[in-house]
Amino acid sequence: MDDFTFWMLVMAAACWFLWSRTTGSTTSQVGRFEPKEYAYEPSAEVIAHLRAGEEVLGIRRIRAETGLGLRDGRDFYAHLRTTRVANGTSVSTSANDRGGVSGNVE
């Protein structure tokens, strides 16, 4: 085996190792986003997207308003959808004193 092939194999192994370390399971991450503990008052536009079932537009709006990433925005949209905010009912979902989610827009 020549030197070039050897170093290419070393580089490939290093790349694989780094890739496997960065794409591991996200469920064991410390500080994982928890929608129930995030204080956010959804805007009328977000609630309208929830009521219309426009998931992509709703997630985009949540991300624009909160600065969350794609996965966290999607998780938060799903949380809002399952806590009946789309129906206009007020739901306090905070497990601590940081506030909750309210779906009243009237």
N, C-alpha and C positions, 0 to 999 in steps of 0.2 A: 504494500500500500504506500503510495507516495505521500508527500507532505500535504499537498493540496487536498487530497481526498480525506486525509486524517482531520485536517482543520475544518473542513466542510461538515464532517460528521460531528465534531465537537460543537460547532456553531449551531447545527440543527438540534442537537440535544439540549443546548442551553436555551434556545428559543422555545422548544417544547416545554422545558421545565418552567420557564417564566410564564408562558401562556397558561399552563395548567395551574399555576399558583394564582393567577389573576382571574380566572374564570371558574373558580370553585363555587360551591354552594353559597347562595346569598342568604339562606335562612339562618346561618350561624353568625352573621355579621353583628358586631356590637353596634348599637345605635341605629338599628333598622327602623325605618319609618313606620310609625303606628298611627293610622288615621284617627283612632279613637282619642288620642291624646293631642291632636293637632288643632289648635284654635284657629278657626277660619269661618268667616261669615260669607257664604256663597252669594255672589251677585245675582241680580234678577236674570241676567243673561245665562249664567250657569244653570239656574233652575229651569229656565226655558228650554235649554238643551236637554236637561234631564227629562223633563216632561215630554219632549218630542222624541226622545230616544236617540238623539244625535250624539253618540258616544265620542266620536273623533273631535267634533267641535267643542263638546263639553270638556274633554281632556285638554285641548289646546287652550281654552279659556282659563281653566283652573291653573295650568302651568304659567300662563301669562300673569295671572293675578298673584300667585304665590311664589313663583320662582322654583317650583319643584321640578325634578327630573321626570322623564317619560314614565318610568315604572311607578314612581311615587304618585305622579298625577293620575295614572290609570288606577292605581289602588285606591286613591282618594275618591275618584269618580265612582268606582264600584261601591265604596263605603257610603257615599251620599245616596246612591241609587237604592241600596238595601236598607237604609235607615228612614225611608219614606219621605225624604226631603222633597222629592219630585212631586209628591202629592200635596205639598204645602203645609204639612204638619211640622210642628216644632219639636225637634229632637235634641236633647242635650246628651252628647256622647262622651264628654270629658271624664276621665277617671281621676282627675286631680283638679286643682283650682285655676288652671290656665284658661278656662272657658270652654265653650262647646260649639255646636253647630246648630244654627237655627234656620229653618226653611221658610219662615214667614216673610212674605214679600208685599203683603197688602199695606 
